[in-house]
Amino acid sequence: MNGNFLIQYRYLIVFGLAFAVFGSIFLLPKLNVDVRFSTFFPAGDPDLDFHEFFSKKMGNNDPFIKVALKPEKRIFDSIFLQKTDSFTLALRRILGIKNVNGLTNLTYARKTPFGIIRRPYLDPYKTEKFAEDSLKIVKDKFLTERFYSPIEKTLLVFIELAQNLELNQADTLMMRIDSVIQSFDFHESHLLGRKYMEVEYKRMVTKELVRSMAWSFGFIILVLIFLYRSVQGVLLPLISMIFALLIFYGILALTGRSLGILANLFPTIMLIVGISDVIHLLTKYSLEIKENRSKKEAILKLFKETGLSIFLTSFTTAVGFLTLTTASMTAIQNFGFDAAIGVMIAFLVSILFVPSILFIFGFKSSQIHNILAEKLNQGFEKLHRFNLKSGSKILWFSGVIALMSILGMTQINTNTLQLTNIPNHHRLKIDFNFFEEKLGGGRIFEMAIFCKNKNGFELSELNEIQKLHDYLHHLPNLKNISSPITYYHGIAKVFEPRLQNLELPKTNEKLKRYLKIFEKKSQSLSWKLVDSTQMIGRVSASLHDLGRLRIKSLNSQINSWIIENLDTSKLEFRFTGSDLLIDKAHEHRIQNMGSGLLIAILMVAIIMGFLFRNFSIVIITLLVNILPLVIVAGLMGFLGIELRGTSSIIFTIGFVIAVDDTIHFLNKYRLELQKGHSVSNAIQITLRESGKAILLTSIILFGGFFTLIHSDFWDVYVHGILVSFMLLFALLTDLFLLPVLLLKFKKSQPKSLQ
């Protein structure tokens, strides 16, 4: 495709784009949001495979939601307990809720002459028995402690949702649960659970998509008004990017792709990168018109020179985002692939729509734009003289900054906390913190136990597990521990009520007999401490969110204790659980950050090498664009900003976007060398003609990403600030360091750069 083709079919192109936009609008209602935490699990990881196997055998915690209820005065208050009982009954009537358990409907089994019967721990309507019932509950604390906390005066109600709920179904279900909670008007209530978190993430992402577009559009409109001071100057870039954004979302909806947690970056990336393309096109068009060329000549020149530059920058950016598909997390893979599609759509709309409209209607720069351009020309002339005079100082200064930044990089905090991403004022964070501070922790500790005895768990194995249970019970960060000991003690207590403190029967014969009788009366549970074969067990506990590294250290400490103190010839132990996988996901992404960025750097090097056929230009390009990454990484270390799995992609995003201005600069520089100019003159002309567009687009990129500070998501907030400053540093290296390096390496650059 060339400029003549575009001029000849301009009306057909505009009509075709308008038709695509119209079709996309009808597809938008089909666009889904998918923020399931499982999309962040490291695909192909052996721990993920084991978790799926273990979940099929033993169930998992994902369908459960804990509701913590605090009375105004005390737990054993008849009004509060009766309200709680009515609350559990109301929840059970909601379609999609499989079961609801709390202290008011919790029962224990006892053997009687008439067989095994179940009795309630308490009757909320018999106040005269509260003293007796409370004593019974305290005596059975190892069985009941999951349902109440006397110290914090809190009751816990466990809601079990139906299995494999879609996110939209879970959202509807959570609205009904919230409605029931509000209708009972408890003094204080808090929720915790995987589905609850996913639903709240979905709501936040949906809300932030709208907010992100509003901020991005608002910022762009202000910049365009300042630059062009005309309706045409504002509407042409704006309409172009609205078209691109709608077509992008339409394609996602048509292909069944969903928006993930990082989807609120799409409007910023597409609008800002796309507007940058449009500004380069309008700047070049205005320059050609000022040279008294016709609209056709201006567009043909624009297509030949600037069109190639924005294609290269868009292609490089898209390839950079595609490198994220090498990540082990599905969510990051999807983000990288979709972002690459979005960037190329923005390019295609810009290169097709803008020149077509320019040929149909033309474009005239405002007086303020011309004055600004003249002022910038003078500034770039001074900049060129400064670079010629102070080249050595610039190189020394850059080296010192790089060394200091490398020192800062060694201080980067990677001890990822689970809900750093959520603002403190959000209900999700408030609820999580309540469980953290009051109820033993917001995370779940899980360990699988495999019995090597073909007869299943017997007293010899259970004695080993008892040691583990006691050891874990004394660790300060683990609370509410359940294990096979809890399970077998509960069964034995049916037949021997006097058993205390998790005691077990004295003989294997008794244990087997009790199991045989009890299992006939027991119900099949979706979440188990021991499987039906008595060969697999589970240890579960509440765990404080200490951070990824500290929990990894804790697990290592527990594992070392097991090796030193337990008979591992009888039992095999393995850590598991969704929280463990989330930690692994962060670890994978942080570890793979370097390899992903290296792939992006390698791809840029190949593209630059193919384009310029000059090794020194490739090295210069990489040096100029890697230095801003190093500076930002150093700042993260000095400022204590946490590096998380999702925020680690800022380096790839920053690099692939920052390199665009370098490509624009070097492409113009190459063209001037081909015209016979010296290296110094080529740099001077490049600064004067391309410097304005580079400066303006960098300001837009900086401001556009900086608007992400509106986000309630910490990761997006950090993306906004760090990528903004990365782009600012990249602008400075393009304007100062790049010309100096070109001058220093001029002997290794043939005039044609081919």
C-alpha positions in Angstrom: 0.0 0.0 0.0 1.3 3.5 -0.8 0.1 7.1 -0.7 -1.5 7.0 -4.1 -3.6 4.1 -3.1 -4.8 5.9 -0.1 -5.6 9.1 -2.0 -7.5 7.2 -4.7 -9.7 5.2 -2.2 -9.9 7.8 0.6 -13.7 7.8 0.7 -13.9 4.0 0.7 -11.4 3.8 3.5 -13.3 6.3 5.7 -16.6 4.5 5.0 -15.0 1.1 5.8 -13.6 2.3 9.1 -17.0 3.9 10.1 -18.7 0.6 9.2 -16.2 -1.3 11.4 -16.9 1.1 14.3 -20.6 0.8 13.9 -20.3 -3.0 14.0 -18.0 -2.9 17.1 -20.5 -0.8 19.0 -23.1 -3.6 18.7 -20.5 -6.2 19.8 -19.5 -4.3 23.0 -22.2 -5.8 25.2 -20.7 -9.3 24.6 -17.3 -8.1 26.0 -16.5 -10.0 29.2 -14.3 -9.3 32.2 -12.2 -12.2 33.5 -10.2 -11.5 36.7 -10.1 -15.1 38.0 -7.0 -15.5 40.1 -6.3 -18.8 38.4 -5.3 -16.9 35.3 -2.3 -15.7 37.3 -1.2 -19.2 38.2 2.0 -20.3 36.5 0.9 -22.6 33.7 2.9 -25.9 33.5 4.2 -25.5 37.0 4.3 -28.9 38.9 2.7 -27.2 42.0 -0.3 -26.2 39.8 -0.7 -29.7 38.5 -0.5 -31.1 42.0 -3.0 -28.5 43.3 -5.5 -29.6 40.6 -5.0 -33.2 41.5 -5.3 -32.6 45.2 -8.4 -30.4 44.7 -10.2 -33.2 42.8 -9.4 -35.6 45.6 -10.0 -33.4 48.6 -11.8 -30.3 47.5 -10.4 -26.7 47.9 -11.2 -23.5 49.6 -12.2 -21.5 46.5 -16.0 -22.0 46.8 -16.1 -21.0 50.5 -16.8 -17.5 51.8 -16.3 -16.6 55.5 -18.6 -14.1 57.0 -17.4 -12.7 60.4 -20.2 -11.2 62.5 -19.5 -9.0 65.6 -22.2 -8.3 68.1 -22.6 -5.0 69.8 -22.0 -6.5 73.3 -21.3 -10.2 73.5 -21.6 -13.4 71.5 -24.0 -15.3 73.9 -26.7 -12.7 73.5 -30.1 -14.2 72.6 -31.0 -11.4 70.1 -27.6 -11.6 68.3 -27.7 -15.5 68.2 -31.3 -15.6 66.9 -30.4 -13.0 64.3 -27.4 -15.1 63.2 -29.5 -18.2 63.0 -32.1 -16.4 60.9 -29.3 -15.1 58.7 -27.9 -18.6 58.0 -31.4 -19.8 57.1 -31.9 -16.8 54.7 -28.6 -17.6 53.0 -29.5 -21.2 52.5 -32.6 -20.1 50.5 -30.4 -18.4 47.9 -30.0 -20.3 44.7 -26.4 -21.1 44.1 -25.5 -21.5 47.7 -24.8 -25.2 48.5 -24.5 -25.0 52.2 -24.2 -22.6 55.2 -22.6 -23.5 58.5 -22.2 -21.5 61.7 -22.2 -21.9 65.4 -26.0 -21.7 65.6 -26.5 -24.7 63.4 -23.3 -26.6 64.2 -23.8 -30.1 65.5 -21.8 -32.8 67.2 -22.3 -36.6 67.0 -22.7 -38.9 69.9 -23.3 -42.6 70.2 -26.5 -43.6 72.0 -28.4 -46.9 72.5 -30.4 -45.8 69.4 -27.3 -45.3 67.3 -25.3 -42.2 66.4 -27.3 -39.0 66.6 -26.4 -35.4 66.0 -27.1 -32.7 68.5 -26.7 -28.9 68.3 -23.9 -27.2 70.2 -26.4 -24.6 71.2 -30.0 -23.5 70.7 -30.2 -19.8 70.2 -33.8 -19.8 71.4 -33.1 -21.4 74.8 -31.3 -18.7 76.7 -31.4 -20.6 79.9 -29.0 -23.2 78.4 -26.4 -20.6 77.2 -24.1 -21.2 80.1 -24.1 -24.9 79.6 -23.8 -24.6 75.8 -20.9 -22.2 76.0 -19.0 -24.5 78.3 -19.6 -27.4 75.8 -18.2 -25.2 73.0 -15.1 -24.3 75.0 -14.4 -27.9 75.8 -14.6 -28.8 72.1 -12.5 -25.8 71.0 -10.4 -27.8 68.6 -13.6 -28.6 66.7 -15.4 -25.3 67.2 -12.6 -22.7 67.1 -13.1 -22.2 63.3 -16.6 -20.9 64.0 -16.0 -18.4 66.8 -13.4 -16.2 68.5 -14.3 -15.4 72.1 -11.4 -13.0 72.4 -12.6 -10.9 69.4 -16.3 -11.5 70.2 -16.8 -12.8 66.7 -18.9 -15.5 65.1 -18.0 -17.0 61.7 -20.4 -18.3 59.2 -19.1 -20.4 56.3 -20.9 -20.1 53.0 -20.3 -22.9 50.4 -21.1 -21.8 46.9 -21.9 -24.1 44.0 -18.9 -25.5 42.2 -17.4 -23.9 39.0 -19.5 -20.7 39.1 -18.8 -18.3 36.2 -17.7 -14.9 37.3 -21.0 -13.2 36.3 -22.9 -15.9 38.3 -20.7 -15.3 41.3 -21.2 -11.5 41.0 -25.0 -12.0 41.0 -24.7 -14.3 44.0 -22.5 -11.9 45.9 -25.1 -9.1 45.4 -27.7 -11.4 46.9 -25.4 -12.3 49.8 -24.7 -8.6 50.4 -28.4 -7.8 50.3 -29.1 -10.4 53.0 -26.2 -9.1 55.2 -27.5 -5.5 54.9 -31.1 -6.6 55.7 -30.0 -8.0 59.0 -28.1 -4.9 60.0 -25.4 -6.6 62.1 -23.2 -4.3 64.2 -20.2 -5.3 62.2 -19.6 -7.8 59.4 -16.6 -8.8 57.2 -16.2 -11.2 54.3 -13.2 -13.3 53.1 -13.0 -15.8 50.2 -11.6 -16.3 46.8 -14.9 -15.7 44.9 -15.6 -12.6 46.9 -12.2 -11.2 46.0 -12.6 -12.1 42.3 -16.0 -10.4 42.2 -14.7 -7.2 43.9 -11.8 -7.2 41.4 -14.2 -7.5 38.5 -16.3 -4.6 39.8 -13.1 -2.5 40.2 -11.8 -3.3 36.7 -15.2 -2.4 35.2 -15.4 0.8 37.1 -11.8 1.7 36.3 -12.1 1.0 32.5 -14.6 3.9 32.3 -12.5 6.1 34.6 -9.3 5.3 32.7 -10.9 6.3 29.4 -12.3 9.5 30.9 -9.0 10.6 32.3 -7.1 9.7 29.1 -9.6 11.4 26.8 -9.6 14.5 29.1 -5.9 14.8 29.1 -5.6 14.3 25.4 -8.3 16.9 24.7 -6.5 19.5 26.9 -3.2 18.8 25.1 -4.8 19.0 21.6 -6.5 22.3 22.5 -3.2 23.7 23.7 -1.4 22.6 20.6 -3.8 23.3 17.8 -6.4 25.8 19.1 -8.9 24.6 16.5 -11.9 22.3 16.4 -10.3 20.3 13.6 -7.0 20.0 15.5 -8.9 18.4 18.4 -11.5 16.3 16.6 -9.3 14.7 14.0 -6.9 12.9 16.4 -9.7 12.3 18.9 -12.0 10.7 16.4 -9.2 8.6 15.0 -8.4 7.1 18.5 -12.1 6.6 19.4 -12.4 4.6 16.2 -9.3 2.6 17.1 -10.5 1.9 20.6 -14.0 0.8 19.6 -12.6 -1.4 16.8 -10.2 -3.0 19.3 -12.9 -3.8 21.9 -15.2 -5.0 19.1 -12.5 -7.5 17.9 -12.0 -8.7 21.5 -15.8 -9.2 21.8 -16.0 -10.9 18.4 -13.2 -13.4 19.2 -14.5 -14.1 22.7 -11.4 -12.6 24.5 -12.0 -11.2 27.9 -10.6 -8.1 29.8 -8.3 -9.0 32.7 -7.1 -7.1 35.7 -4.6 -5.1 33.6 -7.3 -4.2 31.0 -7.6 -0.7 32.3 -4.2 0.0 30.8 -5.5 -0.5 27.3 -7.2 2.9 26.9 -4.1 4.6 28.0 -1.7 2.6 25.9 -3.9 2.9 22.7 -4.9 6.5 23.1 -1.5 7.8 24.0 0.5 5.7 21.5 -2.1 6.3 18.8 -2.2 10.1 19.5 1.6 10.1 19.2 1.3 8.6 15.7 -1.3 11.2 14.7 0.8 14.1 16.0 3.8 12.9 14.0 1.6 12.8 10.9 0.1 16.2 11.5 3.5 17.7 12.2 5.0 16.4 9.0 1.9 17.4 7.0 2.1 21.0 8.4 5.8 21.2 7.6 5.2 20.1 4.0 2.3 22.5 3.5 4.5 25.3 4.8 7.0 24.4 2.0 4.1 25.3 -0.4 3.5 21.7 -1.4 0.1 20.6 -2.5 -2.1 18.4 -0.4 -1.3 15.4 -2.6 2.5 16.1 -2.5 2.4 16.6 1.3 0.5 13.3 1.8 2.8 11.4 -0.5 5.9 12.8 1.4 4.2 12.1 4.7 3.4 8.5 3.7 7.0 7.9 2.5 8.9 9.3 5.4 6.7 9.6 8.5 4.5 6.6 7.6 7.6 4.3 7.7 8.7 5.7 11.1 5.3 5.2 12.8 5.0 1.7 11.2 8.4 0.8 12.6 7.6 2.3 16.1 4.2 0.6 16.2 5.6 -2.7 15.0 8.4 -2.6 17.5 6.0 -1.7 20.3 3.7 -4.6 19.3 6.6 -7.0 19.1 7.7 -5.8 22.6 4.2 -6.5 24.0 4.2 -9.9 22.3 7.3 -10.9 24.3 4.9 -10.9 27.3 3.3 -14.0 25.9 6.4 -15.9 27.0 5.3 -15.4 30.6 4.0 -18.4 32.5 0.8 -16.6 33.6 -2.2 -16.7 31.3 -3.3 -13.2 32.5 0.1 -11.7 31.4 0.1 -13.6 28.2 -3.4 -12.3 27.3 -2.5 -8.8 28.2 0.7 -8.9 26.0 -1.2 -10.4 23.0 -4.2 -8.0 23.3 -1.9 -4.9 23.8 0.0 -5.8 20.6 -3.3 -6.1 18.7 -4.4 -2.7 20.1 -1.1 -0.9 19.1 -1.4 -2.2 15.5 -5.0 -1.2 15.3 -4.1 2.3 16.5 -1.4 2.4 13.8 -3.7 1.2 11.0 -6.5 3.6 11.9 -4.0 6.5 12.1 -2.2 5.8 8.8 -5.5 5.2 7.0 -8.0 7.6 8.5 -5.8 10.7 9.2 -4.2 11.1 5.7 -7.6 10.4 4.1 -9.3 13.2 6.1 -6.3 15.5 5.5 -6.7 15.0 1.7 -10.5 15.6 1.9 -10.5 18.6 4.3 -6.9 19.7 4.6 -5.3 20.9 7.9 -4.1 24.3 8.9 -1.9 24.9 12.0 -3.1 27.6 14.4 -1.0 30.7 15.0 -0.1 29.5 18.5 1.1 26.2 17.1 3.4 28.1 14.6 4.7 30.3 17.4 5.3 27.3 19.6 7.1 25.5 16.7 9.4 28.5 16.2 10.2 28.7 19.9 11.0 25.0 19.9 13.3 25.4 16.8 15.3 28.0 18.7 15.5 25.8 21.8 16.7 22.8 19.7 19.4 24.9 18.1 20.7 25.8 21.6 20.4 22.1 22.7 22.5 21.1 19.7 25.3 23.6 20.6 25.2 22.4 24.2 25.6 18.8 23.2 28.6 19.7 20.9 30.2 21.6 23.8 29.4 19.3 26.7 29.5 15.8 25.2 32.0 14.4 27.7 30.2 15.8 30.7 26.9 14.2 29.5 28.6 10.9 29.1 30.2 11.1 32.6 26.9 12.2 34.2 25.1 9.3 32.5 27.7 6.9 33.8 27.4 8.1 37.4 23.6 8.0 37.3 23.8 4.4 35.9 26.1 3.3 38.7 23.9 4.8 41.5 20.8 3.2 39.9 22.5 -0.2 39.9 23.1 0.2 43.6 19.4 1.1 44.1 18.4 -2.0 42.1 20.0 -4.2 44.8 17.5 -2.8 47.3 14.3 -3.6 45.4 11.6 -5.2 47.7 10.2 -8.4 46.2 8.4 -9.6 49.4 5.0 -9.5 47.7 2.0 -9.1 49.9 -1.3 -10.4 48.6 -3.5 -7.3 48.7 -1.0 -4.5 48.2 -2.9 -3.9 44.9 -6.1 -2.9 46.8 -6.5 0.6 48.4 -6.8 0.8 52.1 -10.3 2.4 51.9 -11.8 -0.4 49.8 -14.1 -2.9 51.6 -12.0 -5.8 50.3 -8.9 -4.4 52.1 -10.8 -3.5 55.2 -12.3 -7.0 55.4 -9.0 -8.7 54.7 -7.3 -6.6 57.4 -10.0 -7.6 59.9 -9.2 -11.3 59.4 -5.4 -10.5 59.4 -5.6 -8.6 62.7 -8.4 -10.3 64.6 -8.9 -13.8 63.3 -5.5 -15.4 62.7 -4.8 -14.2 59.1 -6.3 -13.6 55.7 -4.3 -16.3 53.9 -4.8 -20.1 54.1 -1.9 -22.5 54.8 -2.4 -25.9 53.3 -0.3 -29.1 53.3 -1.0 -32.4 51.8 -0.1 -35.6 53.6 0.3 -39.0 51.8 0.3 -42.2 53.8 2.8 -44.8 52.7 1.1 -47.6 54.7 -1.1 -49.6 52.4 -3.6 -49.9 55.3 -4.1 -46.2 55.4 -3.6 -43.9 58.4 -3.0 -45.9 61.6 -1.8 -44.8 65.1 1.8 -44.9 64.1 1.3 -42.5 61.3 -1.2 -40.4 63.3 1.3 -40.0 66.1 3.7 -38.5 63.6 1.0 -36.1 62.3 0.2 -35.3 66.0 3.7 -34.0 66.4 3.3 -31.8 63.3 0.0 -30.5 64.5 1.5 -29.5 67.9 4.5 -27.9 66.2 2.3 -25.9 63.8 0.1 -24.9 66.7 3.0 -23.2 68.5 4.1 -21.2 65.4 3.0 -17.6 66.0 1.7 -16.9 62.5 -0.6 -20.0 62.1 -4.0 -20.2 63.7 -7.1 -22.4 63.6 -5.2 -25.5 62.6 -7.1 -28.5 61.3 -5.5 -31.8 60.3 -6.3 -35.5 60.2 -5.8 -35.5 64.0 -8.8 -33.1 64.2 -10.8 -35.5 62.0 -10.0 -38.7 63.8 -10.3 -37.1 67.3 -13.8 -35.9 66.3 -14.8 -39.4 65.3 -13.3 -41.0 68.4 -15.0 -38.5 70.7 -18.4 -39.7 69.4 -17.6 -43.1 71.1 -15.4 -41.9 73.9 -16.7 -38.5 75.0 -14.1 -38.1 77.7 -11.2 -37.8 75.2 -9.5 -34.4 75.7 -7.1 -32.2 73.7 -7.2 -34.1 70.4 -6.6 -37.4 72.0 -7.0 -40.5 69.8 -8.1 -44.1 70.6 -5.5 -46.3 72.2 -5.6 -49.0 69.6 -5.8 -49.3 65.8 -8.7 -51.8 66.2 -10.8 -49.1 68.0 -9.9 -46.5 65.4 -10.9 -48.8 62.5 -14.1 -49.8 64.2 -15.1 -46.2 65.0 -14.4 -45.2 61.4 -16.5 -48.1 60.0 -19.5 -47.2 62.1 -19.2 -43.4 61.7 -18.7 -43.5 57.9 -22.1 -45.2 57.5 -23.7 -42.2 59.1 -21.5 -39.4 57.7 -22.2 -37.3 54.7 -19.9 -37.0 51.7 -18.1 -33.6 52.0 -16.8 -31.5 49.2 -13.9 -30.3 51.5 -12.1 -33.1 53.4 -9.4 -33.5 56.0 -9.0 -37.2 55.1 -10.1 -38.9 51.8 -12.3 -41.9 51.6 -9.3 -44.3 51.2 -7.6 -43.0 54.4 -4.5 -42.5 52.3 -4.5 -38.7 51.8 -4.8 -36.1 54.5 -4.8 -32.3 54.7 -3.4 -29.7 57.1 -5.2 -26.4 56.9 -4.8 -23.2 59.0 -5.2 -19.4 58.9 -2.0 -17.7 58.1 -0.9 -14.0 58.4 0.1 -12.4 55.1 3.8 -12.1 55.8 4.7 -11.6 52.2 5.9 -14.0 49.6 9.5 -14.3 50.7 8.8 -14.6 54.4 6.2 -17.3 53.8 8.6 -19.1 51.6 11.1 -19.0 54.5 8.4 -20.2 56.9 7.6 -23.2 54.6 11.3 -24.0 54.4 11.5 -23.9 58.2 8.5 -26.2 58.5 9.9 -28.6 55.9 13.3 -28.7 57.7 11.5 -29.5 61.0 9.6 -32.3 59.3 12.8 -33.9 57.9 14.5 -33.7 61.3 11.7 -34.7 63.6 9.2 -37.0 61.7 9.5 -40.4 60.2 9.2 -39.6 56.4 9.4 -43.3 55.6 5.8 -43.5 56.8 4.4 -40.2 55.5 5.1 -37.7 52.6 4.3 -34.0 53.0 3.8 -31.4 50.4 2.7 -27.7 50.5 -0.2 -26.7 48.3 -3.1 -24.3 48.0 -4.3 -21.3 45.9 -2.3 -18.9 48.0 0.9 -20.8 47.4 0.2 -20.7 43.7 -0.3 -16.9 43.8 3.1 -16.6 45.4 4.6 -18.9 42.8 3.0 -16.7 40.1 4.7 -13.6 41.5 7.9 -15.4 41.8 7.7 -16.8 38.2 7.0 -13.3 36.8 9.7 -11.6 38.7 12.2 -14.3 37.8 11.1 -14.2 34.1 11.1 -10.4 34.0 14.7 -10.3 32.9 14.2 -13.0 30.2 11.1 -11.3 28.9 12.8 -7.9 28.8 15.9 -9.5 27.2 13.6 -10.9 24.4 12.1 -7.5 23.9 15.6 -5.9 23.7 16.8 -8.7 21.3 13.8 -8.1 19.0 14.4 -4.4 19.0 18.1 -5.0 18.2 17.2 -7.3 15.3 14.7 -4.7 13.9 17.2 -1.9 14.2 19.9 -4.0 12.7 17.7 -4.9 9.7 16.7 -1.3 9.3 20.1 0.5 9.6 22.5 -2.3 8.9 25.0 -0.8 11.4 26.2 -2.3 14.6 27.0 0.9 16.3 23.5 2.3 15.8 22.0 -0.9 17.4 24.3 -0.5 20.4 23.5 3.2 20.7 19.8 2.5 20.5 20.0 -0.1 23.3 22.2 2.1 25.6 19.9 5.1 25.2 16.7 3.0 26.0 18.1 0.7 28.7 19.5 3.5 30.8 15.9 4.9 31.7 15.0 1.4 32.8 18.0 1.1 35.1 17.2 4.6 36.6 13.6 3.6 37.4 14.7 0.3 38.9 17.1 2.2 41.0 14.4 4.6 42.2 12.2 1.6 43.1 15.0 0.3 45.3 15.7 3.6 47.0 12.0 4.4 47.5 11.1 0.9 48.7 8.5 0.4 46.0 7.4 -3.3 46.0 8.1 -5.2 42.8 5.2 -7.5 42.2 4.6 -10.1 39.5 2.1 -7.9 37.6 4.1 -4.7 38.1 7.3 -6.3 36.7 5.9 -5.8 33.2 6.5 -2.0 33.5 10.0 -2.5 32.2 8.9 -4.2 29.0 6.1 -1.6 28.5 8.4 1.3 29.2 11.2 0.0 26.9 9.0 -0.8 23.9 7.2 2.6 24.1 10.3 4.6 24.9 12.2 3.2 21.9 9.6 4.7 19.5 11.1 8.2 19.8 14.6 6.8 19.3 13.4 5.2 16.1 11.8 8.4 14.9 15.0 10.3 15.6 17.3 7.8 13.9 15.1 7.3 10.9 15.1 11.1 10.2 18.9 11.1 11.0 19.5 8.4 8.4 17.5 10.3 5.8 19.5 13.4 6.3 22.8 11.5 6.0 21.6 10.0 2.8 21.1 13.6 1.5 24.8 14.2 2.0 24.8 16.1 5.3 27.5 15.6 7.9 26.8 13.8 11.1 26.6 17.1 13.1 24.4 18.8 10.5 22.2 15.7 10.3 21.7 15.7 14.0 21.0 19.5 13.9 18.3 19.1 11.2 16.8 16.0 13.0 16.5 17.9 16.3 14.9 20.9 14.5 12.4 18.9 12.4 11.7 15.7 14.4 12.6 17.0 17.8 9.3 18.9 18.1 7.2 15.8 17.4 9.4 13.7 19.8 9.1 16.3 22.5 5.3 16.7 22.1 4.6 13.0 21.9 6.9 12.3 24.9 5.0 14.9 26.9 1.7 13.3 25.9 3.1 9.8 26.8 4.3 11.1 30.1 1.1 12.8 30.9 -1.1 10.0 29.6 0.5 7.4 31.7 0.7 9.7 34.7 -3.1 10.0 34.6 -3.1 6.4 35.8 -2.4 7.7 39.3 -6.3 7.9 39.5 -6.4 4.1 39.7 -7.5 2.3 42.9 -5.2 -0.6 41.9 -1.7 -0.2 43.3 -0.2 -2.0 40.3 -1.8 0.3 37.8 -0.9 3.4 40.0 2.7 2.2 40.0 2.6 1.5 36.3 1.4 5.1 35.8 4.1 6.8 37.8 7.1 4.6 36.9 6.3 4.3 33.2 5.8 8.1 33.1 9.2 8.8 34.6 10.7 6.0 32.4 9.5 7.9 29.4 10.6 11.2 30.8 14.1 9.8 31.3 14.0 8.3 27.8 13.2 11.7 26.3 16.2 13.2 28.1 18.5 10.4 26.8 17.1 10.9 23.3 17.7 14.7 23.3 21.1 14.7 25.2 22.8 11.2 25.2 21.7 10.0 21.8 23.2 12.9 19.8 26.4 12.8 21.8 26.8 9.0 21.2 26.1 9.5 17.5 28.9 12.1 17.4 31.3 9.9 19.4 30.6 6.9 17.1 30.4 8.9 13.8 33.5 7.2 12.4 31.8 3.8 12.5 28.7 5.1 10.6 28.8 5.1 6.8 26.9 8.0 5.3 24.1 5.8 4.0 23.8 3.8 7.2 23.0 0.9 4.9 
